[in-house]
């Protein structure tokens, strides 16, 4: 019997790729074949996918990058990608198509709509991304990673949660060591777009902590490549043990060992914090067009699991005070960790799998 085929359509950021990877892993485990439809840019982010996933590159483009020539060519490139994806889809006959957003998802999702294949989208953020906005009324199901999610009139969403990688699930509910007079870890993550201001403000804020806290601090700090040397040098000059890298391959371990996480409020990061259960200071990315990171942070903040600091109010002295508030209150920090854990949806991947299986059984 031929294995059923799932086509996953996703763009080239961690926010799109991490939940896509989680679904791919789960469907492979169920004996399905899985293809990832993306473009050349997205293909650069596929290193974490299981080798059994077939990577299928199609032409796509964005209207928000490049000069006038690139923007004028974008519709033609997308149209060519849709034709190529439709041709492959007629040959491969997928049982279901799931899109996770990003411009590289357009060809496969458009083809699934044209060919009336069972299809759904998953939106990680509390506000629909541009591509998911296009398809929200053209799919059978809209699965929502953040709840509530702002949806177009007449569209009902299914609160699913954001699927996380198996390496995060393996750390689910990892025991939290509350702050005290012993070595403590702070994890600082800014994401590819939002690391600069954290690299400017967080190191001096840690340096400004009261001496009885600061002497115990160890830091894992993610910085942009151009900031790497100066950030590492600052910590070294201040005598603060720090591991500064452009990317951490072991985020689940570092997060589970942290007493406090200072980070942007990307949907995948919020999901990781709630699955592992850690107190956090969240700094939503001000440049986000739809302010989706503020929407993402809302649940943890309202649950008492996180402190949200608008980027416009991120200053050394105030951040030092907020970090000290968490790190000097063991009981409060423990409650924050427990509240974060209560917000988690460790079954998000299984719920998404169930939705996909249900669609596959529905006649197209």
HELIX and SHEET records of a PDB file:
HELIX    1   1 UNK A   14  UNK A   29  1                                  16    
HELIX    2   2 UNK A   40  UNK A   43  1                                   4    
HELIX    3   3 UNK A   68  UNK A   92  1                                  25    
HELIX    4   4 UNK A  103  UNK A  105  5                                   3    
HELIX    5   5 UNK A  106  UNK A  114  1                                   9    
HELIX    6   6 UNK A  130  UNK A  135  1                                   6    
HELIX    7   7 UNK A  166  UNK A  169  1                                   4    
HELIX    8   8 UNK A  191  UNK A  207  1                                  17    
HELIX    9   9 UNK A  211  UNK A  214  1                                   4    
HELIX   10  10 UNK A  225  UNK A  227  5                                   3    
HELIX   11  11 UNK A  228  UNK A  237  1                                  10    
HELIX   12  12 UNK A  251  UNK A  257  1                                   7    
HELIX   13  13 UNK A  267  UNK A  276  1                                  10    
HELIX   14  14 UNK A  292  UNK A  302  1                                  11    
HELIX   15  15 UNK A  311  UNK A  313  5                                   3    
HELIX   16  16 UNK A  316  UNK A  327  1                                  12    
HELIX   17  17 UNK A  330  UNK A  342  1                                  13    
HELIX   18  18 UNK A  348  UNK A  360  1                                  13    
SHEET    1   A 7 UNK A  54  UNK A  57  0                                        
SHEET    2   A 7 UNK A  33  UNK A  38  1                                        
SHEET    3   A 7 UNK A   5  UNK A   9  1                                        
SHEET    4   A 7 UNK A  96  UNK A  99  1                                        
SHEET    5   A 7 UNK A 119  UNK A 123  1                                        
SHEET    6   A 7 UNK A 141  UNK A 144  1                                        
SHEET    7   A 7 UNK A 157  UNK A 159  1                                        
SHEET    1   B 6 UNK A 242  UNK A 245  0                                        
SHEET    2   B 6 UNK A 217  UNK A 222  1                                        
SHEET    3   B 6 UNK A 184  UNK A 189  1                                        
SHEET    4   B 6 UNK A 260  UNK A 263  1                                        
SHEET    5   B 6 UNK A 280  UNK A 282  1                                        
SHEET    6   B 6 UNK A 306  UNK A 308  1                                        
END                                                                             
